[in-house]
Amino acid sequence: MNDDKDRFLLDRRYTAAFETLDNATIAALANSLEGELRDGFARVIGLPDGAYDNLDTLGGLIREGIAKRRVAHDAGVVLSEPCTQWAIETLGDSSEDPTLEELHGILPEAIEKFGLDAVRLMVIQYSRSLKGFRQLVATDERFAATGTAPNVGVLEKDEAAQAAKREARKARKAAEQAAKAKQQSSKRR
């Protein structure tokens, strides 16, 4: 799968995840960021100066920034970064591709330390690339895709119509090539 498709699918999963979070939860996740991570997040989202001063409005401002700038993927990655770093340190050498069992081993502590919502955002980040996370999403309903965004219907194609379009395209190309050949032969005379 190419990077653009992965990014698109992850963005849709993050968008769906943000749909399920209330503004207070989003504000709490953002408020837990520190230093450069907090400042970088504010720039990505487009938060005004002093946005962190009022937790009652912070979540709404973040939600608006995510929608306006279309940065659900980036916001999800940054908001889960403290949890992600902890998981990497905890898993050690296994962090490159943890097994489902290893993930189950750290999940209770991760949820206790960072909250289920931060852990969900972390799981989304790796749900396309690492087997253990893919299995976790497939087997644990706490991490299954939710919300309206991931429910993309399958496009039903009329095979007869598609075949007719292909034939018309072939005929058009053949006519164009014939016209081009005729034009080139008339130039030579």
TALIN-V84278 format. One record per backbone hydrogen bond with DSSP energy under -0.5 kcal/mol. NH is the residue of the N-H (numbers start at 1). CO is the residue of the C=O. If there is no record, write none. Layout:
NH_CO + NH_CO
//
This chain:
6_2 + 7_3 + 8_4 + 9_5 + 10_6 + 11_7 + 12_8 + 13_9 + 14_10 + 15_11 + 16_12 + 17_13 + 18_14 + 19_15 + 20_16 + 20_17 + 21_17 + 21_18 + 26_22 + 27_23 + 28_24 + 29_25 + 30_26 + 31_27 + 32_28 + 33_30 + 37_34 + 38_34 + 39_35 + 40_36 + 41_37 + 42_38 + 43_39 + 44_40 + 45_41 + 46_42 + 47_42 + 51_48 + 53_50 + 54_51 + 55_53 + 57_54 + 58_54 + 59_55 + 61_57 + 62_58 + 63_59 + 64_60 + 65_61 + 66_62 + 67_63 + 68_64 + 69_65 + 70_66 + 71_66 + 75_71 + 76_72 + 77_73 + 78_74 + 79_75 + 80_76 + 81_78 + 84_80 + 85_81 + 86_82 + 87_83 + 88_84 + 89_85 + 90_86 + 91_87 + 92_88 + 94_91 + 95_92 + 96_93 + 97_94 + 103_99 + 104_100 + 105_101 + 106_102 + 106_103 + 107_103 + 108_104 + 110_106 + 111_107 + 112_108 + 113_109 + 114_110 + 115_110 + 115_111 + 119_115 + 120_116 + 121_117 + 122_118 + 123_119 + 124_120 + 125_121 + 126_122 + 127_123 + 127_124 + 130_126 + 132_98 + 134_130 + 135_131 + 136_132 + 137_133 + 138_134 + 139_135 + 140_136 + 141_139 + 143_140 + 151_148 + 152_150 + 153_151 + 157_155 + 159_157 + 162_158 + 163_159 + 164_160 + 165_161 + 166_162 + 167_163 + 168_164 + 169_165 + 170_166 + 171_167 + 172_168 + 173_169 + 174_170 + 175_171 + 176_172 + 177_173 + 178_174 + 179_175 + 180_176 + 181_177 + 182_178 + 183_179 + 184_180 + 185_181 + 186_182 + 187_183 + 188_184 + 189_185
//
